[in-house]
Amino acid sequence: MAVLVVGAGVSEAVARQALTERVTTALAGSLGSEPEVSFGSRPVLLAALDDALPSITMSGHADTAGYADVPVSVRLSDVAIDEDRHTTSVSGSRVTADVSTDAMTRRMASGDGKDAAMISSVTSDPAAGTLVLALKGGLATVQVAPTVADGKLHLSVTGGEVFGSAAPQALLDRVQTAIDALPTQDETEQQGGGAALGLRLAKVTVTDDGLRASLSGGSAELRRTQT
């Protein structure tokens, strides 16, 4: 009996490893080289009998929208494996990505154009639902509201202060120009797992640490994989 139990445990581990490699390969390595993968409580060996899993949850790090090494969590629903065609399909997917204020500070400061250099730090104000940009020297701050339109992230300057007084419109326009010069989602996310899943930005939330982006995708067939 002990031998049977150990053998089943080894077989389960092998099956989980094989499925992990298949799914991560299908996502084109977009979650880093060693993402964490969870298949839930149902044994993979039992799921393999009908070539389906209710869900797979993965977490790792990805480069997205100009930000590097962003923590990402992915949940794939109704994962079906077609051994004959060497494909894996899903009925839907949900992704969350957390971009820190430190990452945003580095990204904005490295943007194109001379005006990008004026942004010295980014902090978040969850209560107001805005990001607060401190300009060089700390003499002024600018509030930026993140919104989603047509599946894309938009950062819009809503106001600012200089020495406690309202910032002039010319300054707000310069900051908006610097933000608009950053690479867009379309320019940076045309390939990899996001494209394979047909992900679309659905919601963005200001958190204590930065921004949380929520993306969703419908039914999709991951690229052809060999096992």
C-alpha positions as CSV (number, residue, x, y, z in Angstrom):
1,M,0.0,0.0,0.0
2,A,2.8,2.4,0.9
3,V,4.5,1.7,-2.5
4,L,1.2,2.5,-4.2
5,V,0.7,5.7,-2.3
6,V,4.3,6.8,-3.1
7,G,3.9,5.9,-6.7
8,A,0.7,7.8,-7.0
9,G,2.4,10.8,-5.4
10,V,5.3,10.7,-7.8
11,S,2.9,10.3,-10.8
12,E,0.9,13.3,-9.6
13,A,4.0,15.4,-9.2
14,V,5.2,14.5,-12.7
15,A,1.8,15.3,-14.2
16,R,1.7,18.7,-12.5
17,Q,5.2,19.5,-13.7
18,A,4.3,18.5,-17.3
19,L,1.1,20.6,-17.3
20,T,3.0,23.5,-15.7
21,E,5.6,23.4,-18.5
22,R,2.9,23.2,-21.1
23,V,0.9,26.2,-19.8
24,T,3.9,28.4,-19.1
25,T,5.3,27.6,-22.6
26,A,2.0,28.4,-24.1
27,L,2.1,31.8,-22.4
28,A,5.5,32.4,-24.0
29,G,7.4,32.8,-20.8
30,S,5.6,36.1,-20.0
31,L,5.5,35.4,-16.3
32,G,9.2,34.8,-15.8
33,S,11.2,31.7,-15.9
34,E,9.8,30.1,-12.7
35,P,6.2,31.2,-12.1
36,E,4.2,29.6,-9.2
37,V,1.4,27.5,-10.4
38,S,-1.6,26.1,-8.5
39,F,-4.1,23.6,-9.9
40,G,-6.5,23.7,-6.9
41,S,-7.5,20.6,-4.8
42,R,-8.4,18.3,-7.6
43,P,-5.6,15.9,-8.5
44,V,-4.1,16.6,-12.0
45,L,-4.1,12.8,-12.7
46,L,-7.9,12.7,-12.4
47,A,-8.3,15.8,-14.5
48,A,-6.1,14.3,-17.1
49,L,-8.6,11.5,-17.6
50,D,-11.0,14.0,-19.2
51,D,-8.3,16.4,-20.3
52,A,-9.7,19.3,-18.4
53,L,-9.1,21.4,-15.3
54,P,-11.6,23.8,-13.6
55,S,-8.9,26.4,-13.2
56,I,-5.2,27.1,-13.0
57,T,-3.7,30.0,-11.0
58,M,-0.3,31.3,-11.8
59,S,1.8,34.1,-10.3
60,G,5.1,35.6,-11.4
61,H,6.6,38.8,-12.8
62,A,6.1,40.4,-16.2
63,D,7.3,43.4,-18.2
64,T,4.2,45.4,-19.1
65,A,3.4,48.8,-20.5
66,G,7.0,50.0,-20.1
67,Y,7.3,48.7,-16.5
68,A,9.8,46.0,-15.7
69,D,9.3,43.0,-13.3
70,V,5.7,43.8,-12.3
71,P,4.1,41.2,-9.9
72,V,1.3,39.5,-11.9
73,S,-1.4,36.9,-10.9
74,V,-3.3,35.0,-13.6
75,R,-6.3,32.7,-13.3
76,L,-7.3,30.6,-16.2
77,S,-10.8,29.0,-16.2
78,D,-11.9,25.7,-17.7
79,V,-8.5,24.6,-19.0
80,A,-8.9,22.0,-21.7
81,I,-6.0,20.0,-23.1
82,D,-6.1,18.6,-26.7
83,E,-3.3,16.0,-26.8
84,D,-3.9,15.3,-30.5
85,R,-3.5,18.9,-31.6
86,H,-1.0,19.8,-28.8
87,T,-3.0,22.8,-27.7
88,T,-4.4,24.2,-24.5
89,S,-7.6,26.2,-24.5
90,V,-9.4,28.2,-21.8
91,S,-12.9,29.6,-21.4
92,G,-11.7,32.8,-19.8
93,S,-8.9,34.5,-17.9
94,R,-8.4,37.1,-15.3
95,V,-5.1,38.9,-14.5
96,T,-4.1,41.4,-11.9
97,A,-0.9,43.4,-12.1
98,D,0.5,45.7,-9.3
99,V,2.7,48.6,-10.4
100,S,4.4,50.2,-7.5
101,T,4.9,54.0,-7.1
102,D,8.7,53.4,-7.2
103,A,8.3,51.7,-10.6
104,M,6.2,54.6,-11.8
105,T,8.7,57.1,-10.6
106,R,11.5,55.4,-12.5
107,R,9.4,55.0,-15.6
108,M,8.2,58.6,-15.7
109,A,11.6,60.0,-15.0
110,S,13.1,58.0,-17.9
111,G,10.4,59.1,-20.4
112,D,11.0,60.8,-23.7
113,G,11.4,64.6,-23.8
114,K,12.9,67.2,-21.6
115,D,9.8,67.5,-19.5
116,A,10.0,64.0,-18.1
117,A,13.0,65.0,-16.0
118,M,10.8,67.4,-14.0
119,I,9.0,64.5,-12.3
120,S,11.0,63.5,-9.2
121,S,8.6,61.1,-7.4
122,V,5.2,59.5,-7.5
123,T,3.0,58.7,-4.5
124,S,-0.6,57.5,-4.3
125,D,-3.7,58.8,-2.7
126,P,-6.2,56.0,-2.6
127,A,-8.9,58.1,-0.9
128,A,-8.9,60.5,-3.8
129,G,-8.2,57.9,-6.4
130,T,-5.2,59.8,-7.8
131,L,-1.5,59.7,-8.1
132,V,0.5,62.6,-6.8
133,L,3.6,63.7,-8.8
134,A,6.2,65.7,-7.1
135,L,8.1,68.0,-9.5
136,K,11.9,68.6,-9.2
137,G,12.8,70.5,-6.1
138,G,9.5,69.6,-4.4
139,L,8.2,73.1,-5.2
140,A,5.0,71.8,-6.9
141,T,2.8,68.7,-6.9
142,V,0.4,67.5,-9.6
143,Q,-2.6,65.2,-9.3
144,V,-3.2,62.6,-11.9
145,A,-6.3,60.4,-12.3
146,P,-6.0,57.0,-13.9
147,T,-9.0,55.8,-15.9
148,V,-9.8,53.1,-18.4
149,A,-11.3,53.8,-21.8
150,D,-11.5,51.3,-24.7
151,G,-9.4,48.8,-22.8
152,K,-6.5,51.2,-22.4
153,L,-5.0,53.1,-19.4
154,H,-5.2,56.9,-19.4
155,L,-3.5,59.2,-17.0
156,S,-5.0,62.6,-16.9
157,V,-3.7,65.6,-15.0
158,T,-6.6,67.0,-12.9
159,G,-4.8,69.8,-10.9
160,G,-1.8,70.9,-9.1
161,E,-0.3,73.3,-6.5
162,V,2.8,75.5,-6.4
163,F,3.6,76.8,-3.0
164,G,0.1,76.1,-1.9
165,S,-1.6,77.9,-4.7
166,A,-3.2,76.5,-7.9
167,A,-0.6,75.5,-10.5
168,P,-0.7,77.5,-13.7
169,Q,-2.3,75.7,-16.7
170,A,1.0,75.9,-18.6
171,L,2.7,73.7,-16.0
172,L,-0.1,71.2,-16.0
173,D,0.0,71.0,-19.7
174,R,3.8,70.3,-19.6
175,V,3.3,67.5,-17.2
176,Q,0.5,66.0,-19.3
177,T,2.8,66.2,-22.3
178,A,5.5,64.3,-20.4
179,I,3.0,61.6,-19.4
180,D,1.6,61.3,-22.9
181,A,5.1,60.7,-24.2
182,L,5.3,57.4,-22.3
183,P,4.9,54.2,-24.4
184,T,1.3,53.1,-24.7
185,Q,-0.2,49.7,-24.0
186,D,-0.6,49.2,-27.8
187,E,3.1,49.7,-28.4
188,T,4.3,47.4,-25.7
189,E,1.9,44.4,-25.4
190,Q,1.3,43.1,-28.9
191,Q,3.1,39.8,-28.2
192,G,3.4,37.1,-25.5
193,G,0.8,35.6,-23.1
194,G,-1.3,38.8,-23.0
195,A,-1.9,38.6,-26.7
196,A,-2.5,34.9,-26.6
197,L,-5.2,35.3,-24.0
198,G,-6.8,38.3,-25.7
199,L,-6.5,40.3,-22.5
200,R,-8.2,43.6,-22.2
201,L,-7.8,46.2,-19.4
202,A,-11.0,46.3,-17.5
203,K,-10.3,48.3,-14.3
204,V,-7.5,50.2,-12.6
205,T,-7.5,51.0,-8.9
206,V,-5.2,53.3,-6.9
207,T,-3.7,51.4,-3.9
208,D,-1.5,52.3,-1.0
209,D,1.5,51.2,-3.0
210,G,0.6,52.3,-6.5
211,L,-1.8,51.0,-9.2
212,R,-3.6,47.7,-9.5
213,A,-4.6,46.8,-13.0
214,S,-7.3,44.2,-13.6
215,L,-7.5,42.6,-17.1
216,S,-9.8,40.0,-18.5
217,G,-9.9,37.7,-21.5
218,G,-12.5,35.4,-23.1
219,S,-12.2,32.0,-24.6
220,A,-8.8,31.5,-26.2
221,E,-6.6,28.7,-27.6
222,L,-3.0,29.0,-26.5
223,R,-0.3,28.6,-29.2
224,R,0.6,25.2,-30.4
225,T,2.9,23.3,-27.9
226,Q,4.7,20.0,-28.1
227,T,4.8,17.6,-25.2
